[in-house]
């Protein structure tokens, strides 16, 4: 990607938004630490560097909306439910887990929230749910998160075709971090996300800012139109700060440095130091306490549907 995030001063957030951003950041860092110590099994994909995306969208989505997440979805879940205890218990396989410890890091179901690690699987399901919402719950929408790598899946185009033909209340959020596992976007994707959306007559909105308040202001009217059955593709030009999964980062040093240079965390600390440092230590301590408490729980027991 040639675009970079807006380097202007970030606007000041209210404490609630900043606390949520910091919660997602320190939750993800704690996961990598636990994996590094051998205290977690399987794999995980953190959203380090991309936390601001679901936080910005949070007040634009309501309890009647359906949210479909992907393999890099901890921030999506925490923004929807603010439940670090249940999510960590799920990943650790401890009592109190969201899905009884059988979903792990990638496969979470709660109320109208569903995540899956299978690339592209959520989009046709979201289109079907959007059709149901249009018929039975007008005003509600289906929001689905995908990455740039998912645009190699045929299901994406089948779903976009139906969304356009049937005028579905579908909000497609693309977190374009410029790399699909270990392959740069320029090496696997011809054209642009915007041009592919345009091929179906679907609106495309590009977000290059990392400013939560600015993003909300620009997206508010557009999301309202989605509720009136006008599908929308919102593409965030963002950066993946951490590895693809828990430890497989083979990017060149320059790419990692660019991600860090554009990271909201240090930028916000620089722009609003008093507020940042007042809350950062508190949230860091909160996440440590959560990790200690959850780790002390007995193993989760699956009791069936």
Residue pairs with C-beta under 8 A, 6 or more apart in sequence:
1 176
1 178
1 185
1 186
1 237
3 208
3 237
4 208
4 237
4 258
4 262
5 208
5 209
5 210
5 237
5 238
5 239
5 262
6 208
6 209
6 210
6 211
6 214
7 262
7 267
8 211
9 271
10 210
10 211
10 264
10 267
10 268
10 271
10 272
11 211
11 212
11 213
11 214
12 271
12 272
12 275
13 21
13 212
13 213
13 268
13 272
13 275
15 275
15 279
17 55
17 212
18 268
18 275
18 276
18 279
19 279
19 283
20 55
20 58
20 78
20 79
20 82
21 51
21 52
21 55
21 212
21 264
21 268
22 279
22 280
22 283
22 284
23 78
23 82
23 84
23 283
23 286
23 287
24 47
24 51
24 54
24 55
24 74
24 75
24 78
24 79
25 48
25 51
25 265
26 283
26 284
26 286
26 287
27 74
27 78
27 84
27 87
27 88
27 287
28 46
28 47
28 48
28 51
28 74
28 75
28 242
29 46
29 48
30 88
30 287
30 288
30 291
31 40
31 44
31 46
31 74
31 88
31 91
31 105
31 246
32 44
32 46
32 242
32 246
32 247
34 40
34 92
34 291
35 44
35 246
35 247
36 246
36 247
39 92
39 295
40 91
40 92
41 93
42 104
42 105
43 105
43 245
43 246
44 74
44 91
44 105
44 106
44 245
44 246
45 71
45 72
45 105
45 106
45 244
45 245
45 246
46 72
46 74
46 242
46 243
46 246
47 53
47 72
47 73
47 74
47 75
47 76
47 175
48 240
48 241
48 242
49 177
49 238
49 239
49 240
49 241
49 242
49 259
49 262
49 263
49 264
50 72
50 75
50 175
50 177
50 236
50 238
50 239
50 240
50 241
51 75
51 264
52 210
52 212
52 215
52 264
53 75
53 173
53 175
53 236
53 238
54 75
54 76
54 78
54 79
54 80
54 145
55 75
55 79
55 212
56 212
56 215
56 216
56 219
57 79
57 143
57 173
57 215
57 216
57 219
58 79
58 80
59 216
60 216
60 219
60 220
60 223
61 67
61 80
61 141
61 143
61 223
62 140
63 112
64 112
64 137
64 139
64 140
65 112
65 140
65 141
65 142
65 143
66 112
66 113
66 114
66 126
66 129
66 130
66 133
66 140
66 141
66 142
66 143
67 76
67 80
67 112
67 113
67 114
67 143
67 144
67 145
68 114
68 115
68 116
68 122
68 123
68 125
68 126
68 129
68 142
68 143
68 144
68 145
69 76
69 77
69 108
69 113
69 114
69 115
69 116
69 122
69 145
70 106
70 115
70 116
70 117
70 119
70 122
70 145
70 146
70 147
70 150
71 105
71 106
71 115
71 116
71 117
71 119
72 147
72 175
73 106
73 108
73 115
73 145
74 87
74 105
76 113
76 115
76 145
77 83
77 87
77 108
77 110
77 113
77 115
78 84
78 87
80 113
81 110
81 113
83 98
84 287
84 290
85 96
85 290
85 293
85 294
86 96
86 97
86 98
87 98
87 108
88 94
88 290
88 291
88 294
89 95
89 96
89 97
89 98
89 101
89 294
89 297
89 300
90 97
90 98
90 99
90 101
90 103
90 104
90 105
90 108
90 300
91 104
91 105
92 101
92 294
92 295
93 101
93 104
93 299
93 300
94 101
94 294
94 295
94 297
94 298
94 299
94 300
95 297
95 298
95 299
95 300
95 301
96 294
96 297
96 300
97 103
97 300
98 108
98 109
98 110
99 107
99 108
99 109
99 110
100 300
100 301
100 302
100 303
101 299
101 300
101 301
101 302
102 300
102 302
103 109
106 115
106 116
106 117
107 115
107 116
107 117
108 114
108 115
109 115
114 122
114 125
115 122
116 122
119 146
119 149
119 150
119 153
120 146
120 150
120 153
120 154
120 155
120 156
121 155
122 144
122 145
122 146
123 144
123 146
123 150
123 153
123 155
123 156
123 159
123 160
123 172
124 155
124 158
124 159
124 162
126 142
126 143
126 144
126 159
126 170
126 172
127 142
127 159
127 162
127 163
127 168
127 170
129 142
130 141
130 142
130 163
130 168
130 169
130 170
130 231
131 162
131 166
131 168
133 140
133 141
133 142
133 169
134 166
134 167
134 168
134 169
134 229
139 227
140 169
140 227
141 169
141 170
141 171
141 223
141 226
141 227
142 168
142 169
142 170
142 171
143 171
143 173
144 170
144 171
144 172
144 173
145 173
145 175
146 156
146 172
146 173
146 174
146 175
147 174
147 175
147 176
147 177
147 180
148 174
148 175
148 176
148 177
148 178
148 179
148 180
148 185
148 189
148 193
149 179
149 180
149 181
149 183
149 185
149 188
150 156
151 189
151 193
151 196
152 180
152 188
152 189
157 196
157 200
159 170
160 172
160 196
160 197
160 200
160 202
160 231
160 233
161 200
162 168
163 170
163 172
163 200
163 202
163 231
164 200
164 201
164 202
164 231
167 229
167 230
167 231
168 229
168 231
169 226
169 227
169 228
169 229
169 230
169 231
170 226
170 231
170 232
171 223
171 226
171 231
171 232
171 234
172 231
172 232
172 233
172 234
173 234
173 236
174 193
174 233
174 234
174 235
174 236
175 236
175 238
176 185
176 193
176 235
176 236
176 237
176 238
177 238
177 239
177 240
178 184
178 185
178 237
178 239
178 240
178 255
179 185
179 240
179 244
179 251
179 255
180 188
181 244
182 244
182 248
182 250
182 251
193 204
193 233
193 235
194 204
194 206
194 233
194 235
197 203
197 204
197 233
198 204
202 231
202 232
202 233
203 222
203 230
203 231
203 232
203 233
204 232
204 233
204 234
204 235
205 218
205 219
205 222
205 232
205 233
205 234
205 235
206 235
206 237
207 215
207 218
207 219
207 234
207 235
207 236
207 237
208 237
209 215
210 238
210 262
210 264
210 267
219 234
222 232
222 234
223 232
225 232
226 232
239 258
239 259
239 262
239 263
240 259
241 259
241 260
241 263
242 249
243 249
249 256
260 266
268 276
269 276
269 277
269 280
